[in-house]
Amino acid sequence: QVQLVESGGGFVHAGGSLRLSCVASGSIYSINLMGWYRQAPGKQRELVASITSGGSTNYADSVKGRFTISRDNANNTVNLQMNNLKPEDTAVYYCRAVRALSIYWGQGTQVTVSS
């Protein structure tokens, strides 16, 4: 099992910044993909950004140039730096990890951006 704990969500005005962190614990060996997803009210959960163990990244078009994902393998942490936030970024943000054929999710952290 892998446990994921997110932190760093909150309230910010448009144009502001937040930094999300996700710490993985448990059977963390061979976690080859970590990422952030988000789900707004009434919408499906969607990929925000992901990063492989080798550092390759992937971003949703809507956040390219504004969000940066990074990974600290030594501390089993993945971070999401979010700049120039917009009201449409308001959602619950979830950390996700993939190990072998198993997918693990964190409990989510709320991000609210006011206009």
C-alpha positions in Angstrom: 0.0 0.0 0.0 1.0 3.6 -0.6 -0.4 6.5 1.4 -0.5 10.0 0.0 -1.0 13.1 2.1 -1.5 16.5 0.4 -1.0 19.9 1.9 -0.9 23.5 0.7 -4.4 24.3 -0.5 -6.3 27.4 0.4 -7.9 30.6 -0.7 -6.2 33.1 -3.0 -7.2 36.0 -5.2 -6.8 35.8 -9.0 -3.2 36.2 -10.0 -1.9 34.8 -6.8 0.2 31.7 -6.1 -0.1 28.5 -4.1 2.2 25.5 -3.7 0.8 22.0 -3.1 2.9 19.2 -1.7 2.2 15.5 -1.6 4.2 13.1 0.6 4.1 9.4 -0.1 4.7 6.7 2.5 4.3 3.0 2.8 5.4 0.8 -0.1 7.0 3.5 -2.1 9.5 1.6 -4.0 8.9 1.6 -7.8 6.4 4.4 -7.8 7.0 5.3 -11.4 4.5 8.0 -11.9 3.1 10.8 -9.6 0.8 13.5 -10.5 -1.9 16.0 -9.6 -5.5 15.9 -10.7 -8.4 18.2 -9.9 -12.1 18.1 -9.7 -14.4 21.1 -9.8 -18.1 20.9 -8.7 -20.2 19.2 -11.3 -17.1 18.3 -13.5 -15.1 15.2 -14.0 -11.7 14.7 -12.4 -9.0 15.9 -14.8 -5.2 15.6 -15.1 -3.3 18.8 -14.1 0.3 17.6 -14.3 2.3 14.4 -13.9 6.0 13.5 -13.5 7.8 10.2 -14.0 10.6 8.9 -11.7 13.0 10.1 -14.4 11.7 13.6 -14.3 9.6 13.7 -17.5 6.6 16.0 -17.1 3.2 16.4 -18.7 0.8 19.3 -18.3 -2.8 20.0 -19.1 -3.0 22.8 -21.8 -4.9 25.0 -19.4 -2.1 25.2 -16.9 1.0 25.2 -19.2 3.2 28.2 -18.4 1.6 28.8 -15.0 2.0 25.5 -13.1 5.2 23.6 -12.4 5.4 20.0 -11.1 8.5 18.8 -9.4 9.6 15.6 -7.6 11.9 14.9 -4.7 12.6 11.2 -4.9 14.8 11.2 -1.8 11.9 12.6 0.3 9.1 10.8 -1.6 7.5 14.2 -2.3 5.9 15.7 -5.4 5.1 19.4 -5.5 2.9 21.6 -7.7 3.8 25.3 -7.9 0.8 27.2 -9.1 1.3 30.8 -10.3 -1.1 33.3 -11.9 -4.1 31.4 -10.6 -7.5 31.9 -12.2 -11.0 31.4 -10.8 -11.3 28.4 -13.1 -8.5 26.7 -11.2 -10.9 26.4 -8.3 -11.2 22.7 -7.5 -10.2 19.9 -5.1 -6.7 18.9 -6.0 -5.7 15.2 -5.6 -2.3 13.6 -5.6 -2.0 10.3 -7.5 0.7 7.7 -7.6 1.1 4.7 -9.9 3.1 1.7 -8.8 3.1 -1.4 -11.0 -0.6 -1.9 -11.8 -1.9 -0.1 -8.8 -3.2 3.5 -8.5 -3.3 5.4 -5.3 -5.0 8.7 -4.4 -4.7 11.2 -1.7 -7.6 12.7 0.2 -7.6 15.9 -1.7 -7.0 19.6 -0.8 -9.2 22.5 -1.7 -8.0 25.3 -3.8 -10.3 28.4 -4.2 -9.4 31.3 -6.4 -11.6 34.4 -6.2 -12.0 36.9 -9.0 
